[in-house]
């Protein structure tokens, strides 16, 4: 019984019928922004819980947010970055904080 030929599979002679170019997905940097109301403890909790940072890294990033106005949380593929931004906003609103989180192209 003969199998139908499908693009992308080797034929019996060993020749590739179609080559597919694979590209890495675009990456985005997730950023927390400073405000006058969100507590430092809450920011550290977000960094540990949502971004899986160690306590030491979370405090370092929180300090950057406080002192420089923004702190980089990590670099992720688009869907992961968007999900993390959404989670941060949801947790912040539920706790009554105006914490802003955004993403930018890497």
Secondary structure, DSSP 8 states (H G I E B T S, - for coil): ------TTSB-TTS-BS---------EEEEEEE--SSS-HHHHHHHHHHTS---HHHHHHHHHHHHHHSEEEEEEEEHHHHHHHHHHHHHHHHHTT---EEEEEE-
